Amino acid sequence: MKQYHLKRDSFNKVMKSYTPFIAATLAGPIIMMLLLYPLLGDILGAGTVTTLVLLYFAYAIVRILIKINKARRDWFSYLIIWDENYITKKQHKTQDLTILMSEITRIVQVAGGVSIQTGDPQRFLFVSSELEEYPGFLGRLNAIHVIEVSTLPSMEVPSMYTITQHRKPAGVLKILLKWLLVTVIIIVIFIAFMSLLIYSLENNLL
């Protein structure tokens, strides 16, 4: 039996590839605020816009940090177990996937990794090239089934797909409750900040 993990030092490299998206997410509302400021003629209007932008900014940062933490957890918990009779993938909060060697019908190497396929379209496993000892893993696969190299021009499969491919989406009720909680928190903070701003204006504190 042989165990494979994703390369720990590759996680930071993968995260760096998302830096432009994160920067755009955070910079967007700030740019919008700067564009709107000249159109606002009073402190109350400017304060309202500033409050909304700061709330969004805080929400975006928290959401990004949560996503990074979950990705780190899934990346470091990812495990491939190789046995002479089967291949099993284990991962935190994801149902184990076991594919018998006798079930494998096709193995295709694509840009970014290798796809292990069975007769059931729902039972497949994509393994990223960021796997430890990846060349050796390919050698083992090739010994049980000839690996096809895809000749189709395609974009590289993102490494993060390795840890998201079998993740089940959250239930509708859970999603609704989460967004309801977020909405309530934002409204409460907004009302509190605006009340403080109005009080300050009425008492000439600003």
PyRosetta script that sets phi, psi and omega in degrees:
from pyrosetta import init, pose_from_sequence

init()
pose = pose_from_sequence("MKQYHLKRDSFNKVMKSYTPFIAATLAGPIIMMLLLYPLLGDILGAGTVTTLVLLYFAYAIVRILIKINKARRDWFSYLIIWDENYITKKQHKTQDLTILMSEITRIVQVAGGVSIQTGDPQRFLFVSSELEEYPGFLGRLNAIHVIEVSTLPSMEVPSMYTITQHRKPAGVLKILLKWLLVTVIIIVIFIAFMSLLIYSLENNLL")
pose.set_psi(1, 136.4)
pose.set_omega(1, -177.6)
pose.set_phi(2, -128.7)
pose.set_psi(2, 139.4)
pose.set_omega(2, 179.9)
pose.set_phi(3, -115.7)
pose.set_psi(3, 140.4)
pose.set_omega(3, 179.3)
pose.set_phi(4, -127.3)
pose.set_psi(4, 139.0)
pose.set_omega(4, 174.7)
pose.set_phi(5, -119.9)
pose.set_psi(5, 163.4)
pose.set_omega(5, 171.1)
pose.set_phi(6, -75.2)
pose.set_psi(6, 147.5)
pose.set_omega(6, -179.1)
pose.set_phi(7, -62.8)
pose.set_psi(7, 125.6)
pose.set_omega(7, -176.8)
pose.set_phi(8, -66.1)
pose.set_psi(8, -38.1)
pose.set_omega(8, -177.1)
pose.set_phi(9, -75.4)
pose.set_psi(9, -10.8)
pose.set_omega(9, 178.8)
pose.set_phi(10, -79.9)
pose.set_psi(10, -18.0)
pose.set_omega(10, -177.8)
pose.set_phi(11, -61.5)
pose.set_psi(11, -45.6)
pose.set_omega(11, 179.9)
pose.set_phi(12, -62.6)
pose.set_psi(12, -36.8)
pose.set_omega(12, 179.0)
pose.set_phi(13, -64.6)
pose.set_psi(13, -41.3)
pose.set_omega(13, 178.8)
pose.set_phi(14, -64.9)
pose.set_psi(14, -41.9)
pose.set_omega(14, -179.8)
pose.set_phi(15, -64.1)
pose.set_psi(15, -36.1)
pose.set_omega(15, -179.8)
pose.set_phi(16, -63.1)
pose.set_psi(16, -28.9)
pose.set_omega(16, -179.9)
pose.set_phi(17, -68.0)
pose.set_psi(17, -18.3)
pose.set_omega(17, 179.6)
pose.set_phi(18, -93.8)
pose.set_psi(18, 0.1)
pose.set_omega(18, -177.6)
pose.set_phi(19, -56.6)
pose.set_psi(19, -45.7)
pose.set_omega(19, 178.9)
pose.set_phi(20, -58.9)
pose.set_psi(20, -40.5)
pose.set_omega(20, 179.4)
pose.set_phi(21, -65.0)
pose.set_psi(21, -43.2)
pose.set_omega(21, 179.3)
pose.set_phi(22, -63.8)
pose.set_psi(22, -43.1)
pose.set_omega(22, -179.9)
pose.set_phi(23, -62.7)
pose.set_psi(23, -41.3)
pose.set_omega(23, 179.6)
pose.set_phi(24, -66.2)
pose.set_psi(24, -38.4)
pose.set_omega(24, 179.5)
pose.set_phi(25, -62.2)
pose.set_psi(25, -40.1)
pose.set_omega(25, -177.8)
pose.set_phi(26, -82.3)
pose.set_psi(26, -32.2)
pose.set_omega(26, -176.4)
pose.set_phi(27, -79.0)
pose.set_psi(27, -27.3)
pose.set_omega(27, -176.9)
pose.set_phi(28, -53.5)
pose.set_psi(28, -55.5)
pose.set_omega(28, -178.5)
pose.set_phi(29, -66.1)
pose.set_psi(29, -30.9)
pose.set_omega(29, 178.8)
pose.set_phi(30, -66.6)
pose.set_psi(30, -43.2)
pose.set_omega(30, 177.8)
pose.set_phi(31, -62.7)
pose.set_psi(31, -41.8)
pose.set_omega(31, 179.2)
pose.set_phi(32, -62.6)
pose.set_psi(32, -40.1)
pose.set_omega(32, 179.7)
pose.set_phi(33, -63.7)
pose.set_psi(33, -42.3)
pose.set_omega(33, 179.9)
pose.set_phi(34, -64.9)
pose.set_psi(34, -33.2)
pose.set_omega(34, 179.1)
pose.set_phi(35, -74.1)
pose.set_psi(35, -31.5)
pose.set_omega(35, -177.6)
pose.set_phi(36, -82.7)
pose.set_psi(36, -26.4)
pose.set_omega(36, -176.3)
pose.set_phi(37, -51.8)
pose.set_psi(37, -45.7)
pose.set_omega(37, -178.6)
pose.set_phi(38, -63.3)
pose.set_psi(38, -20.3)
pose.set_omega(38, -178.2)
pose.set_phi(39, -87.7)
pose.set_psi(39, -9.9)
pose.set_omega(39, -178.0)
pose.set_phi(40, -95.0)
pose.set_psi(40, 127.9)
pose.set_omega(40, -174.8)
pose.set_phi(41, -99.5)
pose.set_psi(41, -4.7)
pose.set_omega(41, -179.0)
pose.set_phi(42, -136.2)
pose.set_psi(42, 165.7)
pose.set_omega(42, -178.6)
pose.set_phi(43, -67.3)
pose.set_psi(43, -35.5)
pose.set_omega(43, -178.4)
pose.set_phi(44, -63.3)
pose.set_psi(44, -44.1)
pose.set_omega(44, 178.6)
pose.set_phi(45, -64.4)
pose.set_psi(45, -42.9)
pose.set_omega(45, 179.2)
pose.set_phi(46, -64.9)
pose.set_psi(46, -39.2)
pose.set_omega(46, 179.1)
pose.set_phi(47, -65.6)
pose.set_psi(47, -36.9)
pose.set_omega(47, 178.5)
pose.set_phi(48, -63.5)
pose.set_psi(48, -48.4)
pose.set_omega(48, 179.6)
pose.set_phi(49, -62.4)
pose.set_psi(49, -44.0)
pose.set_omega(49, 179.8)
pose.set_phi(50, -60.4)
pose.set_psi(50, -42.6)
pose.set_omega(50, 179.8)
pose.set_phi(51, -61.6)
pose.set_psi(51, -46.5)
pose.set_omega(51, 180.0)
pose.set_phi(52, -62.5)
pose.set_psi(52, -42.3)
pose.set_omega(52, -179.8)
pose.set_phi(53, -65.6)
pose.set_psi(53, -43.1)
pose.set_omega(53, 179.2)
pose.set_phi(54, -64.7)
pose.set_psi(54, -38.6)
pose.set_omega(54, 177.3)
pose.set_phi(55, -63.1)
pose.set_psi(55, -45.4)
pose.set_omega(55, 178.3)
pose.set_phi(56, -63.5)
pose.set_psi(56, -41.9)
pose.set_omega(56, -179.1)
pose.set_phi(57, -60.3)
pose.set_psi(57, -45.5)
pose.set_omega(57, 179.6)
pose.set_phi(58, -64.6)
pose.set_psi(58, -42.4)
pose.set_omega(58, 179.2)
pose.set_phi(59, -62.9)
pose.set_psi(59, -44.2)
pose.set_omega(59, -178.8)
pose.set_phi(60, -62.7)
pose.set_psi(60, -42.3)
pose.set_omega(60, -179.8)
pose.set_phi(61, -63.6)
pose.set_psi(61, -45.9)
pose.set_omega(61, 179.6)
pose.set_phi(62, -61.7)
pose.set_psi(62, -43.9)
pose.set_omega(62, -179.5)
pose.set_phi(63, -63.2)
pose.set_psi(63, -42.4)
pose.set_omega(63, 179.1)
pose.set_phi(64, -63.9)
pose.set_psi(64, -44.0)
pose.set_omega(64, 179.9)
pose.set_phi(65, -63.3)
pose.set_psi(65, -39.0)
pose.set_omega(65, 178.4)
pose.set_phi(66, -64.9)
pose.set_psi(66, -43.7)
pose.set_omega(66, 179.4)
pose.set_phi(67, -62.8)
pose.set_psi(67, -41.9)
pose.set_omega(67, 179.0)
pose.set_phi(68, -64.0)
pose.set_psi(68, -41.5)
pose.set_omega(68, 179.6)
pose.set_phi(69, -63.5)
pose.set_psi(69, -42.4)
pose.set_omega(69, 178.4)
pose.set_phi(70, -65.7)
pose.set_psi(70, -40.7)
pose.set_omega(70, 179.0)
pose.set_phi(71, -63.8)
pose.set_psi(71, -41.3)
pose.set_omega(71, 177.9)
pose.set_phi(72, -62.1)
pose.set_psi(72, -45.4)
pose.set_omega(72, 179.7)
pose.set_phi(73, -59.7)
pose.set_psi(73, -46.6)
pose.set_omega(73, -178.5)
pose.set_phi(74, -68.3)
pose.set_psi(74, -38.1)
pose.set_omega(74, -178.8)
pose.set_phi(75, -64.1)
pose.set_psi(75, -47.1)
pose.set_omega(75, -176.1)
pose.set_phi(76, -77.2)
pose.set_psi(76, -18.0)
pose.set_omega(76, 178.9)
pose.set_phi(77, -92.3)
pose.set_psi(77, -9.4)
pose.set_omega(77, -178.1)
pose.set_phi(78, -63.7)
pose.set_psi(78, 130.7)
pose.set_omega(78, -177.2)
pose.set_phi(79, -145.6)
pose.set_psi(79, 131.5)
pose.set_omega(79, 173.0)
pose.set_phi(80, -109.6)
pose.set_psi(80, 124.8)
pose.set_omega(80, 177.0)
pose.set_phi(81, -108.1)
pose.set_psi(81, 120.5)
pose.set_omega(81, -179.9)
pose.set_phi(82, -102.6)
pose.set_psi(82, 122.5)
pose.set_omega(82, 174.2)
pose.set_phi(83, -124.3)
pose.set_psi(83, 160.0)
pose.set_omega(83, -177.1)
pose.set_phi(84, -64.2)
pose.set_psi(84, -18.0)
pose.set_omega(84, -178.1)
pose.set_phi(85, -109.5)
pose.set_psi(85, -13.8)
pose.set_omega(85, -175.3)
pose.set_phi(86, -159.7)
pose.set_psi(86, 166.0)
pose.set_omega(86, 172.1)
pose.set_phi(87, -123.7)
pose.set_psi(87, 128.7)
pose.set_omega(87, 179.7)
pose.set_phi(88, -121.6)
pose.set_psi(88, 136.0)
pose.set_omega(88, 174.3)
pose.set_phi(89, -110.6)
pose.set_psi(89, 127.3)
pose.set_omega(89, 177.1)
pose.set_phi(90, -118.9)
pose.set_psi(90, 145.5)
pose.set_omega(90, -180.0)
pose.set_phi(91, -162.0)
pose.set_psi(91, 147.6)
pose.set_omega(91, -178.2)
pose.set_phi(92, -58.0)
pose.set_psi(92, 131.6)
pose.set_omega(92, 177.4)
pose.set_phi(93, 57.8)
pose.set_psi(93, 27.8)
pose.set_omega(93, 176.1)
pose.set_phi(94, -132.9)
pose.set_psi(94, 135.1)
pose.set_omega(94, -179.2)
pose.set_phi(95, -62.4)
pose.set_psi(95, 135.6)
pose.set_omega(95, 178.8)
pose.set_phi(96, -59.3)
pose.set_psi(96, 142.4)
pose.set_omega(96, 176.5)
pose.set_phi(97, -118.4)
pose.set_psi(97, 122.8)
pose.set_omega(97, 177.8)
pose.set_phi(98, -120.3)
pose.set_psi(98, 125.6)
pose.set_omega(98, 177.6)
pose.set_phi(99, -117.5)
pose.set_psi(99, 120.0)
pose.set_omega(99, 177.1)
pose.set_phi(100, -70.5)
pose.set_psi(100, 146.1)
pose.set_omega(100, 178.9)
pose.set_phi(101, -58.3)
pose.set_psi(101, -34.4)
pose.set_omega(101, -179.1)
pose.set_phi(102, -71.2)
pose.set_psi(102, -16.2)
pose.set_omega(102, -179.7)
pose.set_phi(103, -84.0)
pose.set_psi(103, -20.9)
pose.set_omega(103, -174.2)
pose.set_phi(104, -67.0)
pose.set_psi(104, 123.8)
pose.set_omega(104, 179.8)
pose.set_phi(105, -109.1)
pose.set_psi(105, -21.9)
pose.set_omega(105, -176.5)
pose.set_phi(106, -160.1)
pose.set_psi(106, 141.4)
pose.set_omega(106, 174.5)
pose.set_phi(107, -129.3)
pose.set_psi(107, 120.2)
pose.set_omega(107, -175.4)
pose.set_phi(108, -121.7)
pose.set_psi(108, 125.5)
pose.set_omega(108, 176.5)
pose.set_phi(109, -91.6)
pose.set_psi(109, 124.0)
pose.set_omega(109, 179.8)
pose.set_phi(110, -123.2)
pose.set_psi(110, 174.6)
pose.set_omega(110, 177.6)
pose.set_phi(111, -64.4)
pose.set_psi(111, 119.0)
pose.set_omega(111, 178.2)
pose.set_phi(112, 102.6)
pose.set_psi(112, -6.5)
pose.set_omega(112, 179.4)
pose.set_phi(113, 163.8)
pose.set_psi(113, -159.1)
pose.set_omega(113, -177.6)
pose.set_phi(114, -137.4)
pose.set_psi(114, 140.4)
pose.set_omega(114, -178.5)
pose.set_phi(115, -107.7)
pose.set_psi(115, 122.7)
pose.set_omega(115, 178.5)
pose.set_phi(116, -102.7)
pose.set_psi(116, 117.6)
pose.set_omega(116, -171.7)
pose.set_phi(117, -116.8)
pose.set_psi(117, 152.4)
pose.set_omega(117, 176.5)
pose.set_phi(118, -124.0)
pose.set_psi(118, -176.5)
pose.set_omega(118, 178.3)
pose.set_phi(119, -69.8)
pose.set_psi(119, -18.1)
pose.set_omega(119, 178.3)
pose.set_phi(120, -97.6)
pose.set_psi(120, 117.0)
pose.set_omega(120, -178.7)
pose.set_phi(121, -58.6)
pose.set_psi(121, -22.6)
pose.set_omega(121, -179.2)
pose.set_phi(122, -83.9)
pose.set_psi(122, -12.9)
pose.set_omega(122, -179.4)
pose.set_phi(123, -110.9)
pose.set_psi(123, 95.3)
pose.set_omega(123, -179.1)
pose.set_phi(124, -146.4)
pose.set_psi(124, 167.0)
pose.set_omega(124, 178.9)
pose.set_phi(125, -145.7)
pose.set_psi(125, 120.6)
pose.set_omega(125, 173.1)
pose.set_phi(126, -99.9)
pose.set_psi(126, 128.2)
pose.set_omega(126, -179.7)
pose.set_phi(127, -115.9)
pose.set_psi(127, 124.0)
pose.set_omega(127, -176.9)
pose.set_phi(128, -71.3)
pose.set_psi(128, 152.7)
pose.set_omega(128, 175.3)
pose.set_phi(129, -71.5)
pose.set_psi(129, -5.5)
pose.set_omega(129, 176.2)
pose.set_phi(130, -83.1)
pose.set_psi(130, 7.3)
pose.set_omega(130, 177.1)
pose.set_phi(131, -69.8)
pose.set_psi(131, 141.5)
pose.set_omega(131, 175.3)
pose.set_phi(132, -61.8)
pose.set_psi(132, 141.0)
pose.set_omega(132, 179.5)
pose.set_phi(133, 55.0)
pose.set_psi(133, 40.4)
pose.set_omega(133, -177.4)
pose.set_phi(134, -57.5)
pose.set_psi(134, -45.1)
pose.set_omega(134, 178.2)
pose.set_phi(135, -58.4)
pose.set_psi(135, -40.2)
pose.set_omega(135, 178.1)
pose.set_phi(136, -65.7)
pose.set_psi(136, -36.5)
pose.set_omega(136, 177.2)
pose.set_phi(137, -63.6)
pose.set_psi(137, -42.2)
pose.set_omega(137, 177.0)
pose.set_phi(138, -62.5)
pose.set_psi(138, -39.0)
pose.set_omega(138, 178.7)
pose.set_phi(139, -61.1)
pose.set_psi(139, -42.3)
pose.set_omega(139, 177.8)
pose.set_phi(140, -63.7)
pose.set_psi(140, -42.1)
pose.set_omega(140, 178.9)
pose.set_phi(141, -62.6)
pose.set_psi(141, -44.2)
pose.set_omega(141, -177.2)
pose.set_phi(142, -64.7)
pose.set_psi(142, -25.1)
pose.set_omega(142, -179.4)
pose.set_phi(143, -73.2)
pose.set_psi(143, -24.2)
pose.set_omega(143, -179.3)
pose.set_phi(144, -102.8)
pose.set_psi(144, -21.8)
pose.set_omega(144, -179.6)
pose.set_phi(145, -160.7)
pose.set_psi(145, 129.9)
pose.set_omega(145, -177.3)
pose.set_phi(146, -59.9)
pose.set_psi(146, 128.9)
pose.set_omega(146, -179.7)
pose.set_phi(147, -83.2)
pose.set_psi(147, 126.8)
pose.set_omega(147, 174.7)
pose.set_phi(148, -88.2)
pose.set_psi(148, 137.9)
pose.set_omega(148, 175.4)
pose.set_phi(149, -101.7)
pose.set_psi(149, 118.6)
pose.set_omega(149, -176.7)
pose.set_phi(150, -61.7)
pose.set_psi(150, 130.1)
pose.set_omega(150, 178.7)
pose.set_phi(151, -98.4)
pose.set_psi(151, -4.3)
pose.set_omega(151, -179.1)
pose.set_phi(152, -76.7)
pose.set_psi(152, 133.1)
pose.set_omega(152, 176.4)
pose.set_phi(153, -66.5)
pose.set_psi(153, 122.5)
pose.set_omega(153, -178.2)
pose.set_phi(154, -147.7)
pose.set_psi(154, 157.9)
pose.set_omega(154, 175.6)
pose.set_phi(155, -74.3)
pose.set_psi(155, 154.1)
pose.set_omega(155, 179.2)
pose.set_phi(156, -65.9)
pose.set_psi(156, 133.7)
pose.set_omega(156, 178.2)
pose.set_phi(157, -69.6)
pose.set_psi(157, 124.9)
pose.set_omega(157, -178.3)
pose.set_phi(158, -58.7)
pose.set_psi(158, 141.0)
pose.set_omega(158, 179.7)
pose.set_phi(159, -60.6)
pose.set_psi(159, -32.1)
pose.set_omega(159, -178.4)
pose.set_phi(160, -65.2)
pose.set_psi(160, -20.9)
pose.set_omega(160, 177.9)
pose.set_phi(161, -61.8)
pose.set_psi(161, -28.4)
pose.set_omega(161, -179.9)
pose.set_phi(162, -57.5)
pose.set_psi(162, -37.4)
pose.set_omega(162, -176.0)
pose.set_phi(163, -98.6)
pose.set_psi(163, -2.6)
pose.set_omega(163, -180.0)
pose.set_phi(164, -113.2)
pose.set_psi(164, -8.8)
pose.set_omega(164, -171.0)
pose.set_phi(165, -61.8)
pose.set_psi(165, -32.6)
pose.set_omega(165, -178.0)
pose.set_phi(166, -112.9)
pose.set_psi(166, 14.2)
pose.set_omega(166, -180.0)
pose.set_phi(167, -77.0)
pose.set_psi(167, 127.7)
pose.set_omega(167, 179.5)
pose.set_phi(168, -83.3)
pose.set_psi(168, 137.7)
pose.set_omega(168, 179.4)
pose.set_phi(169, -66.5)
pose.set_psi(169, 151.2)
pose.set_omega(169, 179.0)
pose.set_phi(170, -66.1)
pose.set_psi(170, 153.4)
pose.set_omega(170, 179.6)
pose.set_phi(171, -67.8)
pose.set_psi(171, 157.8)
pose.set_omega(171, -178.0)
pose.set_phi(172, -60.3)
pose.set_psi(172, -42.4)
pose.set_omega(172, -178.5)
pose.set_phi(173, -62.9)
pose.set_psi(173, -41.7)
pose.set_omega(173, 179.8)
pose.set_phi(174, -63.9)
pose.set_psi(174, -41.3)
pose.set_omega(174, 179.4)
pose.set_phi(175, -65.1)
pose.set_psi(175, -44.6)
pose.set_omega(175, -179.7)
pose.set_phi(176, -62.5)
pose.set_psi(176, -42.8)
pose.set_omega(176, 179.9)
pose.set_phi(177, -65.3)
pose.set_psi(177, -38.6)
pose.set_omega(177, 179.5)
pose.set_phi(178, -63.7)
pose.set_psi(178, -47.4)
pose.set_omega(178, -179.1)
pose.set_phi(179, -68.9)
pose.set_psi(179, -32.1)
pose.set_omega(179, 176.7)
pose.set_phi(180, -64.7)
pose.set_psi(180, -43.0)
pose.set_omega(180, 179.1)
pose.set_phi(181, -64.0)
pose.set_psi(181, -45.0)
pose.set_omega(181, 178.9)
pose.set_phi(182, -61.2)
pose.set_psi(182, -43.9)
pose.set_omega(182, -179.8)
pose.set_phi(183, -61.7)
pose.set_psi(183, -44.5)
pose.set_omega(183, -179.5)
pose.set_phi(184, -62.6)
pose.set_psi(184, -44.0)
pose.set_omega(184, -179.8)
pose.set_phi(185, -61.7)
pose.set_psi(185, -44.3)
pose.set_omega(185, -179.7)
pose.set_phi(186, -63.9)
pose.set_psi(186, -43.0)
pose.set_omega(186, -179.8)
pose.set_phi(187, -63.5)
pose.set_psi(187, -43.5)
pose.set_omega(187, -180.0)
pose.set_phi(188, -62.2)
pose.set_psi(188, -45.6)
pose.set_omega(188, 179.8)
pose.set_phi(189, -65.0)
pose.set_psi(189, -40.3)
pose.set_omega(189, -179.9)
pose.set_phi(190, -63.3)
pose.set_psi(190, -46.2)
pose.set_omega(190, -179.8)
pose.set_phi(191, -63.1)
pose.set_psi(191, -42.4)
pose.set_omega(191, -179.3)
pose.set_phi(192, -63.1)
pose.set_psi(192, -44.0)
pose.set_omega(192, -178.5)
pose.set_phi(193, -67.1)
pose.set_psi(193, -42.9)
pose.set_omega(193, -179.5)
pose.set_phi(194, -67.3)
pose.set_psi(194, -35.6)
pose.set_omega(194, 177.4)
pose.set_phi(195, -63.4)
pose.set_psi(195, -42.1)
pose.set_omega(195, 178.0)
pose.set_phi(196, -64.6)
pose.set_psi(196, -39.9)
pose.set_omega(196, 179.8)
pose.set_phi(197, -65.4)
pose.set_psi(197, -45.7)
pose.set_omega(197, 180.0)
pose.set_phi(198, -63.9)
pose.set_psi(198, -41.8)
pose.set_omega(198, 178.5)
pose.set_phi(199, -61.0)
pose.set_psi(199, -41.8)
pose.set_omega(199, -179.9)
pose.set_phi(200, -64.6)
pose.set_psi(200, -40.5)
pose.set_omega(200, 179.3)
pose.set_phi(201, -66.7)
pose.set_psi(201, -41.5)
pose.set_omega(201, -179.7)
pose.set_phi(202, -66.5)
pose.set_psi(202, -28.2)
pose.set_omega(202, -178.3)
pose.set_phi(203, -103.2)
pose.set_psi(203, 14.6)
pose.set_omega(203, 177.4)
pose.set_phi(204, 55.1)
pose.set_psi(204, 39.0)
pose.set_omega(204, 178.9)
pose.set_phi(205, -89.3)
pose.set_psi(205, -11.1)
pose.set_omega(205, 178.3)
pose.set_phi(206, -115.1)
pose.dump_pdb("model.pdb")
